[in-house]
Amino acid sequence: MRTLSGLGALVFGAAACGPAGTALRSGEPAGSARSASGAPERRLGAEWESHTRTFMSWPALAAGVWEEDLRYVREDIARIARAIGEYEAVVMMARPEQVSAAQRAVGSQVEVIPLAVDDLWARDTVPVFVEEGGKVTGVDFNFNGWGNKQKHPNDARVGRALLQKYGIPRVQAPLVAEGGSFEPDGEGTLLITESSIVNDNRNRGKSRDTVEAELKRTLGVEKVVWLAGVRGEDITDAHVDSLVRFTAPGVVLLDRAHPGTPPDSWSRSADQAKSVLSNTADARGRRFEIIDLPQPDPNRITGRGDDFVATYANFYIANDAVFMPEFGDRAADDRARGILQEHFPERDVVPLPIGTIASGGGGIHCSTHDQPGRPAA
């Protein structure tokens, strides 16, 4: 559970780069991710592109994390895995002693592999995949428990272990970040919240300009659009994947508070994001089309808890389907489904109840991580 109460200090820092990977150092020239022609050698694809598989993690921690809700959050995770498994391959990482139980829960269509994990947040712990030299490469962003807010020693090692298992080349990023911090359009534009990465709890002493240069070098993106985010009010420091999402290059869905909800730091963050996006262009010079994605009525949701995340923006795009949360507010759920169906007309839009995950501060996108298909020759 990603709460801000009772937080412990993570004892593991950024992983050292060993034989399985290649480190990028801040002293490397800014063009190191570009070819001689100036085009990026690396490309960070969009989520709607073809996937090889979806990675997920079987939550393992009860004491101090999920407590008595561990059983119920596992039911949510199993439900998501089974649903995605109808459309593409799903690999569930589970502690060796929990593989059998996880396999029973997710069914035969989902592959469960023994790999030590702590919690369910695969979006943040699995490497960020890029295309490089005609193959897929994994960028390990040195997960540190969202700025040393929780102890996740196994999750800190997931990146290296997973890439070794699948024989995928590894690049160690010169930054600490999580996958939920990044929202790419596949054409060189990256949306990101400043609060989640230009932050001393992850990248002490690094300026926004330095972080931007390293993101461009490491991921091959051409333009970084900075949104302010919110510091210190959730464990992620306001990941972008619960705020604004691409549905196509130049088109974004923006999380908005339910009408009539009193203003707070989150609604002000959305206002700021809308202002930024309305006054900038993407890497190809397009102005952004911004569509509001309203939240459900907080008095009608079926979830609970101060950390409940009631955003529809944390949807996940799989092969031929989009998976969205449903919160129990029938009108709002139907409205969100209609908006997503309009923007993904050739995909099924599949609503799933995820009450325990949302009560823990996350959503479907937070608990999944796509591995892109092999780049076209």
PAVEXTOR-610531 format. One line per 2 residues: number of its first residue (from 1); their letters; for each residue x, y, z of C-alpha. Coordinates in steps of 0.05 Angstrom, whole numbers. Example, Ala and Ser with C-alpha at 12.3 -4.5 7.8 and 13.67 -1.06 7.14 Angstrom:
<pts>
1	as	246/-90/156 ~ 273/-21/143;
</pts>
This chain:
<pts>
1	mr	0/0/0 ~ 30/66/-21;
3	tl	10/110/38 ~ 49/166/70;
5	sg	39/140/141 ~ 91/99/178;
7	lg	142/105/124 ~ 209/70/131;
9	al	276/87/100 ~ 297/44/42;
11	vf	366/14/53 ~ 384/2/-20;
13	ga	406/58/-65 ~ 416/58/-140;
15	aa	439/-9/-165 ~ 509/-13/-192;
17	cg	517/-31/-264 ~ 548/-99/-275;
19	pa	561/-144/-334 ~ 487/-147/-353;
21	gt	481/-73/-368 ~ 512/-10/-394;
23	al	514/52/-351 ~ 501/121/-377;
25	rs	540/174/-339 ~ 523/247/-334;
27	ge	590/265/-366 ~ 573/231/-432;
29	pa	559/277/-490 ~ 487/297/-501;
31	gs	486/264/-569 ~ 504/194/-544;
33	ar	433/168/-558 ~ 434/195/-629;
35	sa	461/169/-695 ~ 510/205/-740;
37	sg	450/234/-778 ~ 424/266/-715;
39	ap	363/220/-709 ~ 353/187/-641;
41	er	383/117/-638 ~ 335/101/-582;
43	rl	260/109/-587 ~ 211/107/-530;
45	ga	147/79/-560 ~ 75/93/-543;
47	ew	33/45/-503 ~ -17/34/-560;
49	es	38/2/-602 ~ 43/-74/-606;
51	ht	63/-110/-542 ~ 101/-175/-533;
53	rt	74/-184/-463 ~ 50/-149/-400;
55	fm	90/-156/-336 ~ 56/-156/-268;
57	sw	77/-169/-196 ~ 43/-213/-144;
59	pa	39/-172/-80 ~ 77/-205/-23;
61	la	77/-157/36 ~ 24/-159/90;
63	ag	57/-131/153 ~ 65/-56/147;
65	vw	37/-54/76 ~ -28/-88/58;
67	ee	-43/-119/126 ~ -111/-154/125;
69	dl	-124/-127/54 ~ -70/-171/22;
71	ry	-121/-224/4 ~ -166/-173/-30;
73	vr	-111/-136/-68 ~ -88/-203/-95;
75	ed	-159/-215/-120 ~ -155/-148/-156;
77	ia	-88/-165/-187 ~ -111/-234/-209;
79	ri	-174/-203/-240 ~ -131/-154/-281;
81	ar	-83/-208/-303 ~ -138/-255/-326;
83	ai	-172/-198/-364 ~ -109/-176/-400;
85	ge	-92/-249/-413 ~ -151/-252/-460;
87	ye	-115/-204/-506 ~ -40/-214/-498;
89	av	12/-253/-460 ~ 17/-237/-386;
91	vm	76/-254/-341 ~ 65/-250/-267;
93	ma	127/-245/-223 ~ 119/-278/-156;
95	rp	164/-299/-98 ~ 184/-372/-108;
97	eq	144/-396/-48 ~ 82/-359/-75;
99	vs	84/-383/-147 ~ 34/-439/-137;
101	aa	-17/-396/-102 ~ -9/-341/-154;
103	qr	-18/-391/-210 ~ -82/-417/-180;
105	av	-109/-347/-174 ~ -92/-323/-245;
107	gs	-107/-387/-283 ~ -71/-424/-337;
109	qv	-72/-368/-388 ~ -23/-326/-347;
111	ev	49/-347/-338 ~ 76/-342/-267;
113	ip	151/-339/-259 ~ 192/-344/-195;
115	la	224/-276/-183 ~ 230/-242/-115;
117	vd	184/-182/-111 ~ 155/-141/-55;
119	dl	92/-107/-80 ~ 48/-101/-141;
121	wa	73/-36/-173 ~ 104/-65/-237;
123	rd	97/1/-274 ~ 150/30/-228;
125	tv	197/-29/-217 ~ 201/-61/-286;
127	pv	251/-27/-334 ~ 227/24/-384;
129	fv	234/-8/-453 ~ 262/29/-512;
131	ee	279/10/-584 ~ 353/11/-599;
133	gg	391/-17/-658 ~ 332/-59/-682;
135	kv	319/-91/-615 ~ 287/-77/-548;
137	tg	331/-52/-492 ~ 310/-43/-419;
139	vd	328/21/-382 ~ 335/9/-307;
141	fn	316/73/-269 ~ 345/50/-202;
143	fn	279/43/-163 ~ 288/69/-92;
145	gw	219/63/-62 ~ 192/129/-88;
147	gn	245/171/-56 ~ 263/125/2;
149	kq	192/126/29 ~ 183/50/35;
151	kh	229/-11/40 ~ 226/-51/-24;
153	pn	294/-86/-29 ~ 269/-140/-77;
155	da	233/-91/-122 ~ 297/-51/-126;
157	rv	329/-111/-160 ~ 271/-130/-206;
159	gr	299/-91/-265 ~ 365/-127/-269;
161	al	335/-195/-254 ~ 280/-191/-305;
163	lq	325/-168/-361 ~ 374/-223/-346;
165	ky	319/-275/-347 ~ 294/-253/-416;
167	gi	362/-238/-446 ~ 344/-165/-458;
169	pr	402/-115/-459 ~ 404/-69/-399;
171	vq	421/4/-394 ~ 428/35/-325;
173	ap	398/105/-324 ~ 436/163/-293;
175	lv	372/181/-256 ~ 326/152/-204;
177	ae	255/149/-229 ~ 195/104/-238;
179	gg	157/83/-300 ~ 94/118/-277;
181	sf	133/184/-284 ~ 135/178/-360;
183	ep	80/189/-411 ~ 108/185/-483;
185	dg	72/193/-550 ~ 120/149/-589;
187	eg	140/208/-633 ~ 191/242/-589;
189	tl	147/277/-537 ~ 149/260/-463;
191	li	102/287/-410 ~ 128/286/-339;
193	te	114/317/-271 ~ 171/357/-242;
195	ss	151/337/-172 ~ 165/263/-185;
197	iv	236/268/-213 ~ 267/337/-200;
199	nd	266/320/-127 ~ 322/310/-78;
201	nr	290/246/-53 ~ 308/216/-121;
203	nr	359/260/-157 ~ 392/303/-105;
205	gk	424/366/-131 ~ 403/356/-203;
207	sr	369/415/-237 ~ 310/408/-284;
209	dt	355/424/-343 ~ 403/369/-323;
211	ve	347/319/-314 ~ 317/338/-381;
213	ae	383/329/-417 ~ 393/260/-385;
215	lk	322/239/-403 ~ 333/258/-476;
217	rt	399/221/-477 ~ 374/159/-441;
219	lg	305/151/-474 ~ 317/184/-541;
221	ve	260/233/-532 ~ 264/301/-566;
223	kv	217/345/-525 ~ 201/341/-450;
225	vw	137/376/-429 ~ 142/393/-355;
227	la	80/394/-311 ~ 86/417/-239;
229	gv	54/358/-203 ~ 46/356/-128;
231	rg	101/344/-77 ~ 94/302/-15;
233	ed	19/287/-15 ~ 23/217/-43;
235	it	80/168/-43 ~ 96/178/-117;
237	da	100/254/-113 ~ 45/256/-166;
239	hv	62/210/-224 ~ 38/235/-291;
241	ds	1/169/-307 ~ -55/188/-260;
243	lv	-60/259/-288 ~ -54/262/-363;
245	rf	-49/208/-417 ~ -39/206/-491;
247	ta	-91/172/-535 ~ -54/191/-599;
249	pg	3/239/-616 ~ -23/308/-599;
251	vv	-85/284/-562 ~ -89/277/-487;
253	ll	-140/259/-434 ~ -135/301/-371;
255	dr	-159/279/-303 ~ -209/328/-274;
257	ah	-244/331/-207 ~ -318/313/-203;
259	pg	-359/377/-215 ~ -372/413/-150;
261	tp	-313/383/-113 ~ -277/436/-71;
263	pd	-209/457/-101 ~ -147/423/-73;
265	sw	-75/412/-92 ~ -94/358/-141;
267	sr	-146/399/-179 ~ -97/458/-180;
269	sa	-45/410/-209 ~ -94/391/-264;
271	dq	-108/465/-278 ~ -34/479/-284;
273	ak	-25/419/-330 ~ -81/444/-375;
275	sv	-50/513/-378 ~ 18/485/-397;
277	ls	-10/438/-450 ~ -53/493/-479;
279	nt	7/537/-490 ~ 59/489/-518;
281	ad	69/442/-576 ~ 95/372/-581;
283	ar	160/349/-613 ~ 128/352/-682;
285	gr	100/423/-672 ~ 28/401/-661;
287	rf	-16/437/-611 ~ -47/391/-559;
289	ei	-120/372/-562 ~ -141/366/-489;
291	id	-202/326/-468 ~ -226/327/-396;
293	lp	-235/259/-362 ~ -279/274/-301;
295	qp	-272/234/-237 ~ -330/197/-205;
297	dp	-373/228/-151 ~ -335/216/-86;
299	nr	-401/202/-51 ~ -417/145/-99;
301	it	-353/107/-104 ~ -349/38/-73;
303	gr	-277/46/-48 ~ -251/72/17;
305	gd	-192/104/51 ~ -156/171/50;
307	df	-108/146/-4 ~ -163/123/-52;
309	va	-144/142/-124 ~ -208/155/-163;
311	ty	-179/174/-230 ~ -198/142/-296;
313	an	-132/167/-326 ~ -95/107/-298;
315	fy	-121/62/-354 ~ -78/11/-390;
317	ia	-74/1/-465 ~ -62/-71/-486;
319	nd	-65/-106/-554 ~ -136/-95/-579;
321	av	-163/-71/-512 ~ -162/-15/-461;
323	fm	-171/-32/-387 ~ -203/21/-343;
325	pe	-224/22/-270 ~ -297/24/-249;
327	fg	-312/58/-184 ~ -386/45/-172;
329	dr	-412/112/-197 ~ -451/84/-256;
331	aa	-459/150/-292 ~ -385/169/-285;
333	dd	-361/99/-302 ~ -404/99/-365;
335	ra	-380/169/-384 ~ -307/150/-377;
337	rg	-318/86/-417 ~ -351/126/-472;
339	il	-293/176/-475 ~ -242/119/-479;
341	qe	-283/82/-532 ~ -287/145/-574;
343	hf	-211/152/-573 ~ -197/77/-582;
345	pe	-253/56/-630 ~ -218/-7/-654;
347	rd	-204/-33/-583 ~ -250/-63/-532;
349	vv	-257/-20/-470 ~ -259/-66/-409;
351	pl	-279/-38/-341 ~ -253/-74/-280;
353	pi	-267/-64/-205 ~ -202/-50/-169;
355	gt	-225/-23/-102 ~ -168/-49/-60;
357	ia	-113/-27/-108 ~ -145/42/-112;
359	sg	-150/45/-36 ~ -75/33/-35;
361	gg	-62/92/-79 ~ -57/62/-148;
363	gi	-93/35/-209 ~ -90/-12/-268;
365	hc	-33/25/-303 ~ 7/27/-239;
367	st	3/-49/-234 ~ 22/-66/-306;
369	hd	82/-56/-351 ~ 83/-68/-425;
371	qp	142/-98/-463 ~ 138/-72/-535;
373	gr	139/-118/-594 ~ 201/-127/-635;
375	pa	216/-64/-675 ~ 200/-66/-749;
377	a	260/-83/-793;
</pts>
